[in-house]
Amino acid sequence: MDKNIGRILDGRYEITELIGEGGMADVYKANDNVENKIVAVKILKKEFAENEEFVRRFRNESKAIAVLSHPNIVKVFDVGFTDKIQFIVMEYIDGITLKEYMEKEGVLTWKDSVHFIIQILRALQHAHNKGIVHRDIKPQNIMMFDDGTIKVMDFGIAKFAREDGKTATDQAIGSVHYISPEQAGGGVTNEKSDIYSVGVMLYEMLTGQKPFDTDNPVSVAVMHMQSKAIPPREVNPDIPPALEKIIMRAMEKDPEKRYQSAADMIKEIEDFKQHPETVSAQKVRAGKSGSSGSTRYFKKPSADESAYDDDYDEKNASERDVYDEDNDYYNNDEPYEDDYDDDDEEEEEESRSLFIYILTAVIIVVIIVAVIFFTSLIKNIFGSDSPVSNREFAMIDLVGMNYNEVMEKYPQLDLNITGSAYSDYEADAIIEQDVEPGTTVKKGVEVNVKISKGVKMVKVPSVTNMDYQTAQTALEQEGLIADIKFMTHEEIQEDYVIKTEPEAKTEVEPGSRVVVYVSKGPFVTTVIVPTFVGMTEDEAKARCTYEDLEWEIIERDSTEPIGTVIAQSLEPDTRVDSGTKITLTISNGNAPSSSVPVTVPIPDNASGTFKFVLYVEGVPTVEKSNVNATYASTVTLTVEGTGTQVVVVELTNQDNNMTTVIGKYTVDFDNQSFSPISEKVNEAFEEVDGLYHETEPPATEAVTEPMQTWWSPPETEAPQTEPAAENNDQQPQDGNDQNVQQQ
């Protein structure tokens, strides 16, 4: 058995049964032991209670709906947020979702459709007037009673209009099949976004299909931004042309071209109902024999078929009975008179008139009998016509009775007010009398009484922006009880008061409970960065919105198709805070141009002056002339281009004009590199006679100089420095030659 069954929340809400299971919360039927009524309690699932994002959405729902009070919006009675449990106490609805009804019926009549849509628009107009945009309008979030009454619920991702309306700063984007283009693209959402969603629902009601539908949610979001829906009359020709125009205007891509408010759309629908351009050919449902004549659309669901169950079994939904479907419209307290058939109105008016006549007659008889009874009772007590009553009677208990009413009812008493005081009795009630009840008194007796000034009210003190402990003390000093509830807030710092309910300066009775909302600080969640590279720009934006990431778009030259993401600033699969900005680099379709240096070696024994020419696709592109091979070991030819190309380098000996190919190379401009396909450096220089070959000198006969015997220098006169001087004269010449060669 569910562990929550039998649990009592806040000492008053006793859980009795599970009536619905959703993705993030379960809904239970419960007894409110204080108010003695049945309520629905929505409890956040345990696995999500520690997830701050789900807690934020859950609390946002209660915050949004708590300020709303409208017959077409589900009421919230109470909320509870602790470390152990998060719950919302709501109005209990014995009905089904509009989605279940649409799945059962298929294509709806235009009369049924506009009846539902008008109620939804009235609810939205009320919310918009309060500054709240729902942002998740869809049939799953619309409850329906068996008489056709509509209730809008699930404000989990609602946005207050005064806040930043950008979807990307608030996580979820709503249900992709019904979101507006600006919501899908991460733009500013406002009241017109809800109107777009209503237009999509009306389209689906009348055609039986969604305007945009694929298996890929991101693709659906892109279609909302870019594609035009098939006109509904092409799907269902029975739709009146004027109603088709209403649908298409509500679904305009440009918010400024839509209805500017829900009230504007209601007015146009009402005008259409008065003067439809065509008569719908859809068949009128036949009522079952013995029906009462009032329209009912489905059998009330059992506990297993609860309207609160997000995963309700479609088979069970299809087996529901439809009762008394001879009328198209509903007996509802809302003013939908135009929705009824005239014949039904006349029959209902006749039946109602007869009932009113009978009820009036009964009331008159009851009043007459009551007057006679109380007149007799008073006479028995005060007996104006009896000699005994003129003398004495038993004093009655006046405490708690209104002073003015006593003066009118009992003229035999002479009441004298001696004072007043605050008390638990209402103002002007008698709180004291000096003649004890039961005492025998005579007519005209003077009775001194004290009058109540009512309950002494106290004003709720202003504690906003106080730390919550100081605020709690201030409330207790006024005799009030503080109920502390924590919630996230973007501006007010942690542990400080956001607001109170009731508001400051509101007069309340002593002992009243005041809800104090305390800030937990700004809400922060984390998301995993997707791989954006390869997506189109629109797909990437839609995915950013879905993942709650802000984005910046820059363009760069690339060979990739225009609009394709080629780089991203955040690494895929890393975890970042919600709202983090990511820079997406988009291809502009222009191939980038880059330069690559092609270096050709020169042999060590090359000699002469040479010209090098680089050819791209047979066209001479780069040329270097007058290269002295004696002093150069390489030559560099810098070429510009894109992608990958093959180049050829040609060598010319400028001394003899002999030419040959020195090599063929592959140049990769993207990676700025080159590699030889074929290269013949030495052979090329050899072919153009550009290499220097050393040869041995020819052999010569040794010449022996005759000995100069006729002269021999004396030993003392022979200078030892002469040879050195001769060597010194020759050495600088050898050194200069070497330096030139090195140059």
For each residue, the residues with C-beta under 8 A, 3 or more apart:
1: 5
2: 5 18 26
3: 7
4: 7 15 18 26 28 43
5: 1 2 15 16 17 18 28
6: 14 15
7: 3 4 14 15
8: 11 12 13 14 15 33
9: 12 13 15 30 41 80 85 87 89
10: 13 78 80
11: 8
12: 8 9 32 33 34
13: 8 9 10 30 31 32 33 39 41 78 89
14: 6 7 8 30 31 33
15: 4 5 6 7 8 9 28 29 30 41
16: 5 28 29 30 31
17: 5 28 29 303
18: 2 4 5 21 26 27 28 29 303
19: 27 28 29 40 303 306 308 309
20: 26 27 306 307 308 309 310
21: 18 26 27 309 310 311
22: 25 26 27 308 309 310 311
23: 310
24: 44 45 48 54 57 58
25: 22 42 43 44 45 48 58
26: 2 4 18 20 21 22 42 43 45
27: 18 19 20 21 22 40 41 42 43 306 308 309
28: 4 5 15 16 17 18 19 40 41 42 43
29: 15 16 17 18 19 38 39 40 41 92 303
30: 9 13 14 15 16 38 39 40 41 89
31: 13 14 16 36 37 38 39
32: 12 13 35 36 37 38 39 77 89
33: 8 12 13 14 36
34: 12
35: 32
36: 31 32 33
37: 31 32
38: 29 30 31 32 92
39: 13 29 30 31 32 77 89 90 91 92
40: 19 27 28 29 30 89 90 91 92 93 308
41: 9 13 15 27 28 29 30 87 88 89 90
42: 25 26 27 28 87 88 90 308
43: 4 25 26 27 28 85 86 87
44: 24 25 48 49 54 55 58 85 86 87
45: 24 25 26 48 49
46: 49
47: 50 51
48: 24 25 44 45 51 54 55 58
49: 44 45 46 54 55 84 85 86
50: 47
51: 47 48 54 55
52: 55 56 488 523 524 525
53: 56 57 171 523 525 578
54: 24 44 48 49 51 57 58
55: 44 48 49 51 52 58 59 81 86
56: 52 53 59 60 171 488 523 525
57: 24 53 54 60 61 156 157 171 172
58: 24 25 44 48 54 55 61 62 86 88 156
59: 55 56 62 63 79 81 86 487 488
60: 56 57 63 64 155 156 157 158
61: 57 58 64 65 88 154 155 156 158
62: 58 59 65 66 76 79 88
63: 59 60 66 67 487
64: 60 61 67 68 127 132 155 158 160
65: 61 62 68 73 74 75 76 153 155 158
66: 62 63 76 79
67: 63 64 130 132
68: 64 65 73 126 127 130 132
69: 73 75 126
70: 73 122 123 126 127
71: 149 333 334
72: 119 120 122 123 126 149 150 151 152 334
73: 65 68 69 70 123 126 127 151 152 153
74: 65 90 91 93 143 151 152 153
75: 65 69 90 91
76: 62 65 66 79 88 89 90 91
77: 32 39 89 90 91
78: 10 13 88 89
79: 59 62 66 76 87 88 89 485
80: 9 10 85 86 87 88 89 485
81: 55 59 86 485 486 487
82: 85 86
83:
84: 49
85: 9 43 44 49 80 82
86: 43 44 49 55 58 59 80 81 82
87: 9 41 42 43 44 79 80
88: 41 42 58 61 62 76 78 79 80
89: 9 13 30 32 39 40 41 76 77 78 79 80
90: 39 40 41 42 74 75 76 77 153
91: 39 40 74 75 76 77 151
92: 29 38 39 40
93: 40 74 143 145 151 307 308
94: 145 300 301 307
95: 143 144 145 146 151 298 300 301 307
96: 100 101 143 144 298 301 305 307 312 317 320
97: 100 101 139 140 141 142 143 144 307 312
98: 101 102 116 139 140 142 143 144 150 201
99: 102 103 138 139 140 142
100: 96 97 103 104 307 312 317
101: 96 97 98 104 105 144 297 298
102: 98 99 105 106 108 139 204 205
103: 99 100 106 314 317 318
104: 100 101 298 317 318 320 322
105: 101 102 108
106: 102 103 208
107: 205 206 207 208 236 282
108: 102 105 112 113 116 205 206
109: 112 113 280 282 328
110: 113 114 206 238 239 240 243 276 280 282
111: 114 115 280 328 329 339
112: 108 109 115 116 148 205 328 329
113: 108 109 110 116 117 202 205 206
114: 110 111 117 118 202 243 269 272 273
115: 111 112 118 119 148 329 330 336 339
116: 98 108 112 113 119 120 142 144 148 150 205
117: 113 114 120 121 198 201 202 205 269
118: 114 115 121 122 266 269 270 336
119: 72 115 116 122 123 149 150 334
120: 72 116 117 123 124 137 142 150 152 198 201
121: 117 118 124 125 198 262 263 265 266 269
122: 70 72 118 119 125 126 262 266 334
123: 70 72 73 119 120 126 127 150 151 152
124: 120 121 127 128 134 137 152 191 194 195 198 262
125: 121 122 128 129 261 262 263 266
126: 68 69 70 72 73 122 123 129 130
127: 64 68 70 73 123 124 130 132 133 134 152 155 158
128: 124 125 131 132 133 161 191 194 261 262
129: 125 126
130: 67 68 126 127
131: 128 160 161 162
132: 64 67 68 127 128 155 158 159 160 161
133: 127 128 158 159 160 161 165 189 190 191 193 194
134: 124 127 137 152 155 158 194 197
135: 157 158 159 167 174 183 189 193 194
136: 141 154 155 156 157 158 172 174 175 178 197
137: 120 124 134 141 142 152 178 194 197 198 201
138: 99 141 142 174 175 177 178 197 201
139: 97 98 99 102 142 201 204
140: 97 98 99 154 175 310
141: 97 136 137 138 152 153 154
142: 97 98 99 116 120 137 138 139 150 151 152 153
143: 74 93 95 96 97 98 150 151 152 153 307
144: 95 96 97 98 101 116 148 149 150 151 297 298 307
145: 93 94 95 148 149 151
146: 95 296 297 298 299 300 323
147: 294 295 296 297 330 331 332
148: 112 115 116 144 145 295 297 329 330 332
149: 71 72 119 144 145 330 332 334
150: 72 98 116 119 120 123 142 143 144
151: 72 73 74 91 93 95 123 142 143 144 145
152: 72 73 74 120 123 124 127 134 137 141 142 143
153: 65 73 74 90 141 142 143
154: 61 136 140 141
155: 60 61 64 65 127 132 134 136 158
156: 57 58 60 61 136 172
157: 57 60 135 136 170 171 172 173 174
158: 60 61 64 65 127 132 133 134 135 136 155
159: 132 133 135 163 165 170 189
160: 64 131 132 133 163
161: 128 131 132 133 165 190 191
162: 131
163: 159 160
164: 169 170
165: 133 159 161 188 189 190
166: 169 170 186 187 188 189
167: 135 170 173 182 183 186 187 189 545
168: 186 544 545 548 549 550 551 579
169: 164 166 548 550 579
170: 157 159 164 166 167 548
171: 53 56 57 157 525 548 578
172: 57 136 156 157 548
173: 157 167 176 179 183 184 186 221 545 546
174: 135 136 138 157 178 179 183 197
175: 136 138 140 178 179
176: 173 179 184 217 220 221 224
177: 138 200 210 212 213 220
178: 136 137 138 174 175 197 200 201
179: 173 174 175 176 183 184 193 196 197 221 224
180: 183 184 189 192 193 196 197 224 255
181: 184 185 187 196 224 225 253
182: 167 185 187 188 189 193 255
183: 135 167 173 174 179 180 186 187 189 193 545
184: 173 176 179 180 181 221 222 224 225 542 545
185: 181 182 221 225 538 541 542 545
186: 166 167 168 173 183 541 542 544 545 550 551
187: 166 167 181 182 183
188: 165 166 182
189: 133 135 159 165 166 167 180 182 183 193
190: 133 161 165 193 255
191: 124 128 133 161 194 195 261 262
192: 180 195 196 255 256 258 259 260
193: 133 135 179 180 182 183 189 190 196 197 255
194: 124 128 133 134 135 137 191 197 198 262
195: 124 191 192 198 199 250 258 259 261 262 265
196: 179 180 181 192 193 199 200 250 251 252 255 258
197: 134 136 137 138 174 178 179 180 193 194 200 201
198: 117 120 121 124 137 194 195 201 202 250 262 265
199: 195 196 202 203 247 248 249 250 251 258
200: 177 178 196 197 203 204 210 211 251
201: 98 117 120 137 138 139 178 197 198 204 205
202: 113 114 117 198 199 205 206 246 247 250
203: 199 200 206 207 210 211 229 232 247 251
204: 102 139 200 201 207 208 209 210 211
205: 102 107 108 112 113 116 117 201 202
206: 107 108 110 113 202 203 232 236 239 243 247
207: 107 203 204 232 235 236 239
208: 106 107 204 235 236
209: 204 213 235
210: 177 200 203 204 213
211: 200 203 204 229 230 251
212: 177 220 223 224 227 229
213: 177 209 210 220
214: 219 220 223
215: 219
216: 219 220
217: 176 220 221 546
218: 221 222 539 542 543 546
219: 214 215 216 222 223 539
220: 176 177 212 213 214 216 217 223 224
221: 173 176 179 184 185 217 218 224 225 542 545 546
222: 184 218 219 225 226 227 536 538 539 542
223: 212 214 219 220 226 227
224: 176 179 180 181 184 212 220 221 227
225: 181 184 185 221 222 253 538 542
226: 222 223 538
227: 212 222 223 224
228:
229: 203 211 212 232 248 251
230: 211 234 235
231: 234 235 244 248
232: 203 206 207 229 235 236 239 244 247 248
233: 236 237 239 241 244
234: 230 231 237
235: 207 208 209 230 231 232
236: 107 206 207 208 232 233 239
237: 233 234
238: 110 280 281 282
239: 110 206 207 232 233 236 243 244 280
240: 110 243 244 272 276 277 278 279 280
241: 233 244 245 277 278
242: 245 246 272 275 276 277 278
243: 110 114 206 239 240 246 247 272 276
244: 231 232 233 239 240 241 247 248
245: 241 242 248 249
246: 202 242 243 249 250 265 268 269 272
247: 199 202 203 206 232 243 244 250 251
248: 199 229 231 232 244 245 251 252
249: 199 245 246 252 257 258 259
250: 195 196 198 199 202 246 247 258 259 265
251: 196 199 200 203 211 229 247 248 258
252: 196 248 249 255 257 258
253: 181 225 257
254: 257 258
255: 180 182 190 192 193 196 252 258
256: 192
257: 249 252 253 254
258: 192 195 196 199 249 250 251 252 254 255
259: 192 195 249 250 262 264 265 268
260: 192 264
261: 125 128 191 195 264 265
262: 121 122 124 125 128 191 194 195 198 259 265 266
263: 121 125 266 267
264: 259 260 261 267 268
265: 121 195 198 246 250 259 261 262 268 269
266: 118 121 122 125 262 263 269 270
267: 263 264 270 271
268: 246 259 264 265 271 272
269: 114 117 118 121 246 265 266 272 273
270: 118 266 267 273 274 338
271: 267 268 274 275
272: 114 240 242 243 246 268 269 275 276 277
273: 114 269 270 276 338 339
274: 270 271 338
275: 242 271 272
276: 110 240 242 243 272 273 279 280
277: 240 241 242 272
278: 240 241 242
279: 240 276
280: 109 110 111 238 239 240 276
281: 238
282: 107 109 110 238
283:
284: 326 328
285: 325 326 328
286: 325 326
287: 291 293 324 325 326 327
288: 291 323 324 325 326
289:
290:
291: 287 288 323 324 326
292: 324
293: 287 324 326 327 344 347
294: 147 324 327 330 331
295: 147 148 324 325 326 327 328 329 330 331
296: 146 147 322 323 324 325
297: 101 144 146 147 148 322 323 325
298: 95 96 101 104 144 146 301 320 321 322 323
299: 146 320 321 322 323
300: 94 95 146
301: 94 95 96 298 304 305 306 307 320
302: 305 306
303: 17 18 19 29 306
304: 301 316
305: 96 301 302 309 312 313 316 317 320
306: 19 20 27 301 302 303 309 312
307: 20 93 94 95 96 97 100 143 144 301 312
308: 19 20 22 27 40 42 93
309: 19 20 21 22 27 305 306 312
310: 20 21 22 23 140
311: 21 22
312: 96 97 100 305 306 307 309 316 317
313: 305 316 317
314: 103 317 318
315: 318 319
316: 304 305 312 313 319 320
317: 96 100 103 104 305 312 313 314 320
318: 103 104 314 315
319: 315 316
320: 96 104 298 299 301 305 316 317
321: 298 299
322: 104 296 297 298 299 325
323: 146 288 291 296 297 298 299
324: 287 288 291 292 293 294 295 296 327
325: 285 286 287 288 295 296 297 322
326: 284 285 286 287 288 291 293 295
327: 287 293 294 295 324 330 340 341 344
328: 109 111 112 284 285 295 339 341
329: 111 112 115 148 295 336 339 340 341 344
330: 115 147 148 149 294 295 327 336 339
331: 147 294 295 348
332: 147 148 149 336
333: 71
334: 71 72 119 122 149
335:
336: 115 118 329 330 332 339 340
337: 340 345
338: 270 273 274
339: 111 115 273 328 329 330 336
340: 327 329 336 337 344 345 348
341: 327 328 329 344 345
342: 345 346
343: 346 347
344: 293 327 329 340 341 347 348
345: 337 340 341 342 348 349
346: 342 343 349 350
347: 293 343 344 350 351
348: 331 340 344 345 351 352
349: 345 346 352 353
350: 346 347 353 354
351: 347 348 354 355
352: 348 349 355 356
353: 349 350 356 357
354: 350 351 357 358
355: 351 352 358 359
356: 352 353 359 360
357: 353 354 360 361
358: 354 355 361 362
359: 355 356 362 363
360: 356 357 363 364
361: 357 358 364 365
362: 358 359 365 366
363: 359 360 366 367
364: 360 361 367 368
365: 361 362 368 369
366: 362 363 369 370
367: 363 364 370 371
368: 364 365 371 372
369: 365 366 372 373
370: 366 367 373 374
371: 367 368 374 375
372: 368 369 375 376
373: 369 370 376 377
374: 370 371 377 378
375: 371 372 378 379
376: 372 373 379 380
377: 373 374 380 381
378: 374 375 381 382 409 410
379: 375 376 382 383 384 385 389
380: 376 377 383
381: 377 378 389 393 394 396
382: 378 379 389 393 410 412 443
383: 379 380 386 388 389 390 393
384: 379 389 390 412
385: 379 389
386: 383 389 390
387: 390 391
388: 383 391 392
389: 379 381 382 383 384 385 386 392 393 443
390: 383 384 386 387 443
391: 387 388 442 443
392: 388 389 440 441 442
393: 381 382 383 389 412 440 441 442 443
394: 381 438 439 440 441
395: 435 436 437 438 439 440 441 445 447
396: 381 410 437
397: 400 433 437
398: 401 406 430 433 437 447 449
399: 430 431 432 433
400: 397 425 429 430 431
401: 398 405 406 429 430
402: 405 406 426 428 429 430
403: 406 407 415 417 428 429 430 449 451
404: 407 408 428
405: 401 402 408 409
406: 398 401 402 403 409 410 413 415 430
407: 403 404 410 411 415
408: 404 405 411
409: 378 405 406
410: 378 382 396 406 407 413
411: 407 408
412: 382 384 393 443 444
413: 406 410 445 447
414: 444 445 446 447
415: 403 406 407 447 449
416: 446 447 448 449
417: 403 420 448 449 450 451
418: 434 448 449 450
419: 450 451
420: 417 450 451 452 453
421: 431 450 452 453
422: 452 453 454 455 456
423: 429 431 452 453 454 455
424: 455
425: 400 429 431 452 454
426: 402 429 452 454
427: 452 453 454
428: 402 403 404 451 452
429: 400 401 402 403 423 425 426 451 452
430: 398 399 400 401 402 403 406 433 449 450 451 452
431: 399 400 421 423 425 450 451 452
432: 399 449 450
433: 397 398 399 430 436 437 447 448 449
434: 418 447 448 449
435: 395 439 441 445 447
436: 395 433 439
437: 395 396 397 398 433
438: 394 395
439: 394 395 435 436
440: 392 393 394 395
441: 392 393 394 395 435 445
442: 391 392 393 445
443: 382 389 390 391 393 412
444: 412 414
445: 395 413 414 435 441 442
446: 414 416
447: 395 398 413 414 415 416 433 434 435
448: 416 417 418 433 434
449: 398 403 415 416 417 418 430 432 433 434
450: 417 418 419 420 421 430 431 432
451: 403 417 419 420 428 429 430 431
452: 420 421 422 423 425 426 427 428 429 430 431
453: 420 421 422 423 427 456
454: 422 423 425 426 427 457
455: 422 423 424 509 510
456: 422 453 510
457: 454 507 508 509 510
458: 478 479 480 507 508 509 510
459: 478 504 505 506 507 508
460: 475 478 480 500 502 503 504 505 506 507 508 514
461: 474 475 478 504
462: 504 505
463: 466 470 471 474 475 497 500 504 516
464: 497 498 499 500 504
465: 492 496 497
466: 463 470 471 474 496 497
467: 470 471 495 496 497
468: 471 472 484 495 496 497 516 518
469: 472 473
470: 463 466 467 473 474
471: 463 466 467 468 474 475 482 497 500 516
472: 468 469 475 476 482 484 516
473: 469 470 476 477
474: 461 463 466 470 471 477 478
475: 460 461 463 471 472 478 480 481 482 514 516
476: 472 473 479 480 481 482
477: 473 474
478: 458 459 460 461 474 475 510
479: 458 476 510 511
480: 458 460 475 476 508 510 511 512 513 514
481: 475 476 511 512 513 514
482: 471 472 475 476 513 514 516
483: 513 514 515 516
484: 468 472 516 518
485: 79 80 81 515 516 517 518
486: 81 517 518 519 520
487: 59 63 81 498 517 518 519 520
488: 52 56 59 519 520 521 522 523
489: 492 498 519 520 521 522
490: 522 523
491:
492: 465 489 496 497 498 519
493: 496 519 521
494: 519 520 521
495: 467 468 518 519
496: 465 466 467 468 492 493 518 519
497: 463 464 465 466 467 468 471 492 500 516 517 518 519
498: 464 487 489 492 517 518 519
499: 464 503 517
500: 460 463 464 471 497 503 504 514 515 516 517
501: 514 515 517
502: 460 506 508 514
503: 460 499 500 506
504: 459 460 461 462 463 464 500
505: 459 460 462
506: 459 460 502 503
507: 457 458 459 460
508: 457 458 459 460 480 502 512 514
509: 455 457 458 512
510: 455 456 457 458 478 479 480
511: 479 480 481
512: 480 481 508 509
513: 480 481 482 483
514: 460 475 480 481 482 483 500 501 502 508
515: 483 485 500 501
516: 463 468 471 472 475 482 483 484 485 497 500
517: 485 486 487 497 498 499 500 501
518: 468 484 485 486 487 495 496 497 498
519: 486 487 488 489 492 493 494 495 496 497 498
520: 486 487 488 489 494 523
521: 488 489 493 494
522: 488 489 490
523: 52 53 56 488 490 520
524: 52 577 578
525: 52 53 56 171 548 577 578
526: 575 576 577 578
527: 547 548 549 575 576 577 578 580
528: 547 573 574 575
529: 547 549 568 570 571 572 573 574 575 576 582
530: 543 547 572
531: 534 568 572 573
532: 535 540 543 565 568 572 582 584
533: 565 566 567 568 572
534: 531 564 565
535: 532 539 540 543 564 565
536: 222 539 540 563 564 565
537: 540 541 553 563 564 565 584 586
538: 185 222 225 226 541 542
539: 218 219 222 535 536 542 543
540: 532 535 536 537 543 544 551 565 584
541: 185 186 537 538 544 545 551
542: 184 185 186 218 221 222 225 538 539 545 546
543: 218 530 532 535 539 540 546 547
544: 168 186 540 541 547 549 550 551 582
545: 167 168 173 183 184 185 186 221 541 542 548 549
546: 173 217 218 221 542 543
547: 527 528 529 530 543 544
548: 168 169 170 171 172 525 527 545 578 579
549: 168 527 529 544 545 576 578 579 580 581 582
550: 168 169 186 544 579 580 581 582
551: 168 186 540 541 544 581 582 583 584
552: 581 582 583 584
553: 537 583 584 586
554: 583 584 585 586
555: 585 586 587 588
556: 566 567 585 586 587 588 592
557: 587 588 590 591 592 593
558: 564 566 587 588 589 590 591 592
559: 587 591 592 642 643
560: 564 566 587 589
561: 564 587 589
562: 587 588 589
563: 536 537 586 587 589
564: 534 535 536 537 558 560 561 586 587
565: 532 533 534 535 536 537 540 568 584 585 586 587
566: 533 556 558 560 585 586 587
567: 533 556 584 585
568: 529 531 532 533 565 572 582 583 584 585
569: 582 583 584
570: 529 574 576 580 582
571: 529 574
572: 529 530 531 532 533 568
573: 528 529 531
574: 528 529 570 571
575: 526 527 528 529
576: 526 527 529 549 570 580
577: 524 525 526 527 580
578: 53 171 524 525 526 527 548 549
579: 168 169 548 549 550
580: 527 549 550 570 576 577
581: 549 550 551 552
582: 529 532 544 549 550 551 552 568 569 570
583: 551 552 553 554 568 569
584: 532 537 540 551 552 553 554 565 567 568 569
585: 554 555 556 565 566 567 568
586: 537 553 554 555 556 563 564 565 566
587: 555 556 557 558 559 560 561 562 563 564 565 566
588: 555 556 557 558 562
589: 558 560 561 562 563
590: 557 558
591: 557 558 559 642 643
592: 556 557 558 559 642 669 670
593: 557 640 641 642 669
594: 640 641 642 669 670 672
595: 638 639 640 669 672
596: 638 639 640 641 667 668 669 672 673 674
597: 636 637 638
598: 614 636 637 638 639 647 649 665 667 674
599: 634 635 636 637
600: 612 634 635 636 637 649 662 663 681
601: 633 634 681
602: 606 610 627 629 632 633 634 635 681 685
603: 606 629 681 682 685 691
604: 633
605: 691 692 693
606: 602 603 610 629 630 685 690 691 692
607: 629 630 690 691 692
608: 628 629 653 654 655 690
609: 626 627 628 629 653 654 655
610: 602 606 627 629 651 652 653 654 688 690
611: 623 624 625 626 627 651 652 654
612: 600 623 624 625 627 635 637 649 650 651 652 662
613: 620 622 623 649 650 652
614: 598 620 621 622 623 637 639 647 648 649 650
615: 618 619 620 621 647 648 649 650
616: 619 621 639 641 645 647
617: 645
618: 615
619: 615 616
620: 613 614 615 623
621: 614 615 616 639 647
622: 613 614 637 638 639
623: 611 612 613 614 620
624: 611 612 627 635 637
625: 611 612 654
626: 609 611 654
627: 602 609 610 611 612 624 632 635
628: 608 609 631 632
629: 602 603 606 607 608 609 610 632 685 690
630: 606 607 741
631: 628 743
632: 602 627 628 629 635
633: 601 602 604
634: 599 600 601 602
635: 599 600 602 612 624 627 632
636: 597 598 599 600
637: 597 598 599 600 612 614 622 624 649
638: 595 596 597 598 622
639: 595 596 598 614 616 621 622 647 667
640: 593 594 595 596 669
641: 593 594 596 616 645 667 669
642: 559 591 592 593 594 669 670
643: 559 591 669 670
644: 666 667 668 669 670
645: 616 617 641 666 667 669
646: 664 665 666 667 677
647: 598 614 615 616 621 639 664 665 667 674
648: 614 615 661 663 664 665
649: 598 600 612 613 614 615 637 661 662 663 664 665
650: 612 613 614 615 659 660 661 662
651: 610 611 612 659 660 661 662 684 685 688 690
652: 610 611 612 613 657 658 659 688
653: 608 609 610 656 657 658 659 688 689 690
654: 608 609 610 611 625 626 657
655: 608 609
656: 653 688 689
657: 652 653 654
658: 652 653 687 688 689
659: 650 651 652 653 688
660: 650 651 684 687 688
661: 648 649 650 651 664 680 684
662: 600 612 649 650 651 679 680 681 684
663: 600 648 649 676 677 678 679 680 681 684
664: 646 647 648 649 661 676 677 678 679
665: 598 646 647 648 649 674 675 676 677 679
666: 644 645 646 674 675 676 677
667: 596 598 639 641 644 645 646 647 673 674
668: 596 644 671 672 673 674 675
669: 592 593 594 595 596 640 641 642 643 644 645 672
670: 592 594 642 643 644
671: 668
672: 594 595 596 668 669
673: 596 667 668
674: 596 598 647 665 666 667 668
675: 665 666 668
676: 663 664 665 666 679
677: 646 663 664 665 666
678: 663 664
679: 662 663 664 665 676
680: 661 662 663 683 684
681: 600 601 602 603 662 663 684 685
682: 603 685 686 691
683: 680 686 687
684: 651 660 661 662 663 680 681 687 688
685: 602 603 606 629 651 681 682 688 690 691
686: 682 683 689 690 691
687: 658 660 683 684
688: 610 651 652 653 656 658 659 660 684 685
689: 653 656 658 686
690: 606 607 608 610 629 651 653 685 686
691: 603 605 606 607 682 685 686
692: 605 606 607
693: 605
694:
695:
696:
697:
698:
699:
700:
701:
702:
703:
704:
705:
706:
707:
708: 711 712
709: 712
710:
711: 708
712: 708 709
713: 717 718
714: 717 718
715: 718
716:
717: 713 714
718: 713 714 715
719: 722
720: 723 724
721: 724 725
722: 719 725 726
723: 720 726 727
724: 720 721 727 728
725: 721 722 728 729
726: 722 723 729 730
727: 723 724 730 731
728: 724 725 731 732
729: 725 726 732
730: 726 727 733 734
731: 727 728 734 735
732: 728 729 735 736
733: 730 736 737
734: 730 731 737 738
735: 731 732 738 739
736: 732 733 739 740
737: 733 734 740 741
738: 734 735 741 742
739: 735 736 742 743
740: 736 737 743
741: 630 737 738
742: 738 739
743: 631 739 740
